[in-house]
Amino acid sequence: MRGMQDMLRQAQMMQKKMSTMQEELKTREVEASAGGGMVTVRITGGMEVRGVSIVSSVVEAGEVEMIKDLVLSSVADAVKKAKAL
């Protein structure tokens, strides 16, 4: 009976440790960029977008379609990295 209680206690400790790690991963940030760094996206392990940076020269050029493509590519890459955490 003692062995069973020890196993249960260990399982509870492991579960608590896993919950803690999952919470930590939710706040960890990853960054991805596209277009040689023209667009950069920061996202958390919890899939929350924390920031988007676009180099001003891209905006000034007025290339809306290119900006959309770069943002989409950066977000997709950031999501992939966040899922790999």
C-alpha positions as CSV (number, residue, x, y, z in Angstrom):
1,M,0.0,0.0,0.0
2,R,2.9,2.3,0.8
3,G,4.3,1.9,-2.7
4,M,1.0,2.9,-4.3
5,Q,0.9,6.1,-2.2
6,D,4.4,6.9,-3.3
7,M,3.5,6.4,-6.9
8,L,0.4,8.6,-6.6
9,R,2.5,11.3,-4.9
10,Q,5.1,11.2,-7.7
11,A,2.4,11.4,-10.3
12,Q,0.9,14.4,-8.7
13,M,4.3,16.1,-8.5
14,M,4.9,15.4,-12.2
15,Q,1.5,16.8,-13.1
16,K,2.2,20.0,-11.1
17,K,5.6,20.3,-12.8
18,M,4.1,19.9,-16.3
19,S,1.4,22.5,-15.5
20,T,4.1,24.9,-14.4
21,M,6.1,24.3,-17.6
22,Q,3.1,24.7,-19.8
23,E,2.4,28.1,-18.2
24,E,6.0,29.2,-18.7
25,L,5.8,28.2,-22.4
26,K,2.7,30.3,-22.8
27,T,4.7,33.5,-21.9
28,R,7.9,32.6,-23.8
29,E,8.3,34.7,-27.0
30,V,9.7,33.7,-30.4
31,E,10.5,36.0,-33.3
32,A,10.3,35.5,-37.0
33,S,11.0,37.7,-39.9
34,A,10.6,37.8,-43.7
35,G,12.0,39.8,-46.6
36,G,15.5,39.9,-45.1
37,G,14.1,41.5,-41.9
38,M,11.7,43.9,-43.5
39,V,8.9,42.5,-41.4
40,T,9.3,41.0,-38.0
41,V,6.7,39.3,-35.8
42,R,6.9,38.4,-32.1
43,I,4.5,35.8,-30.7
44,T,4.2,33.9,-27.4
45,G,4.0,30.1,-26.9
46,G,0.3,30.8,-26.1
47,M,-0.1,32.0,-29.7
48,E,-0.6,35.7,-28.7
49,V,1.0,38.2,-31.2
50,R,3.1,40.6,-29.1
51,G,4.4,42.8,-31.9
52,V,4.8,43.5,-35.6
53,S,7.6,45.6,-37.0
54,I,7.8,46.8,-40.5
55,V,10.8,48.7,-41.9
56,S,9.7,52.2,-42.9
57,S,11.1,51.9,-46.4
58,V,8.7,49.1,-47.2
59,V,5.8,51.2,-46.1
60,E,7.1,54.3,-48.0
61,A,7.3,52.2,-51.2
62,G,3.6,51.6,-51.0
63,E,3.8,48.0,-51.9
64,V,0.7,46.9,-50.0
65,E,0.6,43.4,-51.5
66,M,4.3,42.8,-50.7
67,I,3.7,44.0,-47.1
68,K,0.7,41.6,-46.7
69,D,2.8,38.7,-48.0
70,L,5.7,39.5,-45.7
71,V,3.4,39.9,-42.7
72,L,1.6,36.6,-43.5
73,S,4.9,34.8,-44.0
74,S,6.4,36.2,-40.7
75,V,3.3,35.2,-38.7
76,A,3.2,31.7,-40.2
77,D,6.9,31.2,-39.3
78,A,6.4,32.6,-35.8
79,V,3.4,30.3,-35.2
80,K,5.5,27.3,-36.4
81,K,8.3,28.3,-34.0
82,A,5.9,28.8,-31.1
83,K,4.4,25.4,-31.6
84,A,7.8,23.9,-31.5
85,L,8.5,25.3,-28.0
